[in-house]
Amino acid sequence: MNSADLLIPSPIRELTDVVFEKAGLKVFVKRDDLIHSEVSGNKWRKLKYNLAELSGEKPGTVITFGGAYSNHLAALASLGHIEGIRTIGIVRGDELTPLSSPTLRHCSSRGMELYFVSRNEYREKEHGALAKLLLTRTPDTLIIPEGGTNHLALKGVGEIPDECSGAGISPDFYVVPAGTGGTTAGLLLRGCSVVSVAVLKNAGFLREDIGQWASTGLLDLQLDYHFGGYGRYNQQLIDFIAWFETQHGVPLEQVYTGKMFYGLYDLIKRGYFAEGTTLVAVHTGGLQGKLER
Ligand SMILES: *Cc1c(COP(=O)(O)O)cnc(C)c1O
């Protein structure tokens, strides 16, 4: 990608609110959502080194996996379009079409080839029948797992603390939303302490998944801010997002960043953090999936 199109290091700024003042906290937001107009947030960080891996032998093909609302699919489709790399998305749900969601429409418009498979086949990932067939037909293929989480992705995420310390900020805790937990793991690998807000229900398994990637750092996994499950939301969350956007001038969406900031505010109001604590909340992007209002 043309580095002139990238806002790296991403901006970081302090949020002001009497709630933070009263609790004696400093709260910063790291605006990874501003990194690029289409390939942004943690998806850019996760793809950065994966792409470098591929670019030696361009044009290659990248195959990846995702659901109908996957920001990872959308980011990879845009990246492929920009870099002239063929992208293939294997999508969960054989009842879907390229028109089923704004995300899938975006992927098609950026030239991603979409294949729709049953939930059973999807679970088999690269060992599923279709994926195997595609792989034998397309040599020189990179497979990137669901959500983009692999070792190279963790390395990309691990640059967040470098950018923060470059700006003179070394927080006591990072705050991030968790889907697969890759972003959380990338920060933990760097020895950071991370408050990780799970956006899915019954997400206790993430502790083990994250532990397989990173055994350093300090993980504080928050399981109570999923709002009914992945992609679910209610009026309370929508109202909070609208309030937050007015208060801070920072856009949020309802799948990840809205739940993270809701959880962060709730913890702060309950006196969870000691006075004098500095927090950096990472805005992981995802605004392409924002509900239209
Ligand atoms: C994918 C995504 C996440 C989840 O990141 P994981 O590394 O899978 O935990 C968080 N926020 C946004 C905006 C995302 O698109």
The ligand as a Tripos MOL2 file, in Angstrom:
@<TRIPOS>MOLECULE
LIG
   15    15     1     0     0
SMALL
NO_CHARGES

@<TRIPOS>ATOM
      1 C1        -12.2240   -7.9200   13.9720 C.3       1 LIG1
      2 C2        -12.4220   -6.7980   14.9130 C.ar      1 LIG1
      3 C3        -12.1730   -6.9240   16.2860 C.ar      1 LIG1
      4 C4        -11.7950   -8.2300   16.9170 C.3       1 LIG1
      5 O1        -10.4420   -8.4050   16.9360 O.3       1 LIG1
      6 P1         -9.8120   -9.7970   17.4170 P.3       1 LIG1
      7 O2         -8.3860   -9.6360   17.1730 O.co2     1 LIG1
      8 O3        -10.4320  -10.8540   16.5460 O.co2     1 LIG1
      9 O4        -10.1770   -9.9980   18.8340 O.co2     1 LIG1
     10 C5        -12.3050   -5.8130   17.0950 C.ar      1 LIG1
     11 N1        -12.7130   -4.6380   16.5830 N.ar      1 LIG1
     12 C6        -12.9840   -4.4790   15.2800 C.ar      1 LIG1
     13 C7        -13.4780   -3.1710   14.8030 C.3       1 LIG1
     14 C8        -12.8530   -5.5500   14.4040 C.ar      1 LIG1
     15 O5        -13.1450   -5.3860   13.0970 O.3       1 LIG1
@<TRIPOS>BOND
     1     1     2 1
     2     2     3 ar
     3     2    14 ar
     4     3     4 1
     5     3    10 ar
     6     4     5 1
     7     5     6 1
     8     6     7 2
     9     6     8 1
    10     6     9 1
    11    10    11 ar
    12    11    12 ar
    13    12    13 1
    14    12    14 ar
    15    14    15 1
@<TRIPOS>SUBSTRUCTURE
     1 LIG1         1 GROUP 0 **** ****
